[in-house]
Amino acid sequence: MSPSNNEHESVRSRQYLPSEERRDETARAVVDLAGEQNPNGISTKAIAEKMGVTQGALFRHFPNKEAIFAGVIQWVARRLMKRIDSAIRGIDSPTAKLEAMFHAHVGFVTDHPGVPRMVFGELQHHGDRLPKRMVRELVGRYTDKVAGLLRDGQQAGEVDATVDVEAAASLFIGTIQGLVMQSLIAGDPVLVRERASGAFAIYRRGIEP
C-alpha cells in the first residue's frame, strides 16, 4: 500500500521545520536518547531517526555533531534556569528560595534523566570543545545564583554569617549531583525526587545560624 498524499505532506513538513523549532526538537531528541544510552555513542543517524527526519534535514541547522551537542547544552541551560526562576518567583525568604531552587532542579533532572548524562559526559571529554565550555559556563552561572541567595540569607539572618558562601554553593550543587549519581547507579530516575527533601533538610541545617 503506497503512502497517501497527506502522509507525504507530513514527511515534507517534518523535513522543513523553522530553525528554532528544529533546534529545540533536536535537543529533546538527544536528551531522550541520552536517557537510554551513553551520550558519547549517540550518532547523527540515531538522532535523525528519533526525530523522523533525514540526516540532511538535521544538517541544515547544524554543521556537525559538536554543534548539535552545543545546542543541547544551550537548550538545557535555558530551560533549567527558566524553571528555577519560575520556582523562586514571589518568594521573599532567601532560604525558601534555595529550597524551591533545589526542588526545581531535582524536578528538571527527573523529567529529563538524559540531562545529567549529557553534562557528565561533556565534562569527561578531553580537550576544550564548545559543549564542554558551555557546561562550565552553566555551572558558573548556577553557582553564582546560589551564592547570591546565600549572601542574601546571611543579610537576612537566615544563613550563618560565618558560612563560606562559595563552599556552600558548591555543596548545594554537589548534593544534587550526589542524588543524581545514586539514581544512575540504581537505574531509577525517581530516586532523586524521593530523597530530595531529606537531603535539603540536612543541607539547610548546615547553613542555618
C-alpha positions in Angstrom: 0.0 0.0 0.0 1.5 3.3 -1.1 1.6 6.4 1.3 -1.2 8.9 0.9 -0.7 12.5 -0.1 -1.3 13.5 3.5 1.4 11.2 4.7 3.8 12.7 2.1 2.9 16.2 3.2 3.5 15.2 6.8 7.0 13.9 6.0 7.9 17.0 4.0 6.7 19.3 6.8 8.9 17.4 9.2 11.9 18.0 7.0 11.5 21.7 6.8 10.6 22.9 10.3 11.6 26.5 11.2 15.2 26.7 12.6 14.3 27.4 16.2 11.7 24.7 16.3 14.1 22.2 14.7 16.9 23.0 17.2 14.5 22.5 20.1 13.2 19.3 18.7 16.8 18.1 18.1 17.8 18.9 21.7 14.8 17.0 23.1 15.6 14.0 20.9 19.3 14.0 22.0 18.3 14.3 25.7 15.8 11.4 25.3 18.5 9.3 23.6 21.0 10.2 26.4 18.5 8.8 28.9 18.7 5.4 27.1 22.4 5.1 26.2 25.9 6.6 26.6 25.7 10.1 25.2 29.1 9.7 23.6 27.7 6.9 21.5 24.8 8.9 20.0 25.1 9.2 16.3 23.6 11.8 14.0 21.8 8.9 12.3 20.2 7.9 15.6 19.2 11.5 16.2 17.6 11.8 12.8 15.8 8.5 13.2 14.5 9.6 16.6 13.1 12.8 15.0 11.7 11.0 12.0 13.8 13.1 9.5 16.8 12.6 7.2 20.3 13.5 8.3 20.3 16.1 5.5 17.4 17.8 7.2 19.3 17.7 10.5 22.4 19.2 9.0 20.6 22.1 7.5 20.5 23.5 11.1 23.8 22.2 12.5 27.2 22.0 10.7 28.3 18.9 12.7 27.7 16.7 15.8 29.6 19.0 18.1 27.2 21.9 17.1 24.3 19.6 17.9 25.6 18.9 21.3 26.3 22.6 21.9 22.7 23.2 21.0 21.5 20.6 23.5 23.5 22.3 26.3 22.0 25.6 25.4 18.5 24.1 25.5 19.3 22.6 28.9 20.6 25.8 30.3 17.7 27.9 29.0 15.0 25.5 30.4 16.7 24.8 33.7 17.2 28.4 34.6 13.7 29.3 33.4 12.2 26.6 35.7 14.3 27.8 38.6 13.4 31.4 38.1 9.7 30.4 37.9 10.0 28.4 41.1 11.5 31.1 43.2 9.4 34.0 41.8 7.3 35.6 44.6 9.3 34.0 47.4 10.8 36.5 49.9 12.9 34.3 52.2 16.4 33.5 50.7 16.5 30.0 52.2 13.0 29.3 51.0 14.2 30.3 47.5 17.1 28.0 47.9 14.8 25.1 48.8 12.5 25.9 45.8 15.5 26.1 43.5 16.8 22.7 44.8 13.4 21.0 44.2 13.0 22.7 40.8 16.4 21.4 39.7 15.6 17.9 41.0 12.3 18.0 39.1 14.1 19.0 36.0 16.5 16.1 36.0 13.7 13.7 37.0 11.7 14.8 34.0 14.8 14.7 31.7 17.1 11.9 33.0 19.3 12.2 30.0 20.4 15.7 31.0 22.8 14.7 33.8 24.2 12.0 31.5 24.9 14.7 28.9 26.5 17.1 31.4 28.7 14.4 33.0 29.6 13.1 29.5 30.7 16.5 28.3 32.9 17.2 31.4 34.7 13.9 30.8 35.7 14.9 27.2 39.3 15.6 26.6 40.2 19.0 25.1 38.2 22.2 25.2 35.3 21.7 22.8 32.4 24.1 22.7 29.8 22.0 24.6 32.2 21.4 27.4 32.8 25.2 27.7 29.1 25.8 27.7 28.6 23.3 30.6 31.3 25.1 32.6 29.6 28.4 31.9 26.2 27.0 33.0 27.7 25.6 36.2 29.4 29.0 36.8 26.1 30.9 36.4 24.3 28.4 38.6 26.9 28.7 41.3 26.7 32.5 41.2 23.0 32.3 41.6 23.2 30.0 44.6 26.0 32.1 46.2 23.9 35.3 45.7 20.9 33.7 47.6 23.3 32.5 50.4 24.6 36.1 50.8 21.0 37.4 50.9 20.4 34.8 53.5 23.3 36.0 55.6 22.0 39.6 55.4 18.5 38.4 56.4 19.9 36.3 59.3 18.7 33.1 57.8 22.2 31.8 57.0 25.1 31.7 59.5 27.4 34.7 58.9 30.4 32.5 59.2 29.4 30.2 56.4 31.8 30.0 53.5 29.4 31.1 50.7 31.5 29.6 47.8 31.9 26.3 49.6 28.2 26.2 50.5 27.2 27.0 46.9 29.4 24.1 45.7 27.9 21.8 48.3 24.4 22.8 47.1 25.3 21.6 43.6 27.2 18.6 44.9 24.2 17.4 46.9 22.0 17.4 43.8 24.8 15.7 41.8 25.1 13.1 44.5 21.4 12.3 44.3 21.6 12.1 40.6 24.6 9.7 40.7 22.8 7.5 43.2 19.8 7.4 40.8 22.0 6.5 37.9 23.6 3.7 39.8 20.2 2.4 40.9 18.7 2.9 37.4 15.8 4.8 39.0 15.4 8.5 38.0 12.6 8.9 40.5 15.0 8.2 43.4 16.3 11.8 43.1 12.9 13.2 43.9 12.2 10.7 46.7 15.4 11.7 48.6 15.4 15.4 47.8 13.5 16.7 50.8 15.7 14.8 53.3 18.9 15.9 51.5 17.9 19.5 51.5 16.9 19.4 55.2 20.4 18.2 56.0 21.9 20.9 53.8 19.8 23.6 55.4 20.8 22.6 59.0 24.4 23.0 57.9 24.0 26.7 56.9 21.5 27.9 59.5 22.7 30.2 62.3 
